[in-house]
Amino acid sequence: MIITFKAIFRNNPYTLDSIKAILIEEKIEGSVNIMPSKNSKFISYTISAVFPSEDCLNRICSKITTLDSYMTMF
């Protein structure tokens, strides 16, 4: 089952690479789509993937929340 969630960050040029690195580290193949706000001050990252367990999903979400410029996740 594919799980999709969003994380909102202040605009930071390294966030996308950091999110992708977390997925690779956890051996998760998924997609990360970006949507900047109207004035590009914020960026929404939509992450979609199949996670092998709830623990894996929780680990990834926890790591994402520690990234610089993180604001919220839903």
C-alpha positions, 0 to 999 in steps of 0.5 A, spaced: 500 500 500 502 506 498 503 511 503 503 519 501 504 525 506 507 532 506 512 536 509 512 543 509 519 547 509 522 554 509 525 554 502 532 551 503 536 549 497 538 542 500 532 539 503 530 535 497 537 532 497 536 531 504 529 527 504 532 523 498 538 521 502 533 519 508 529 514 503 535 511 500 538 510 507 532 506 509 532 503 502 525 506 500 524 507 493 519 513 492 517 519 489 518 526 492 514 532 489 515 539 490 510 545 490 513 552 492 508 557 495 506 563 491 512 567 493 517 561 494 518 562 501 515 555 503 516 549 499 511 543 500 514 536 499 509 530 497 513 523 499 509 517 496 512 510 497 511 503 500 513 502 507 515 495 509 513 497 516 510 502 521 516 502 524 520 504 518 515 510 516 516 512 523 523 512 523 523 516 516 518 521 519 522 522 525 528 523 521 525 528 516 522 532 522 530 534 524 532 537 517 533 544 517 527 549 516 522 543 517 515 546 519 510 541 519 508 534 516 501 531 515 
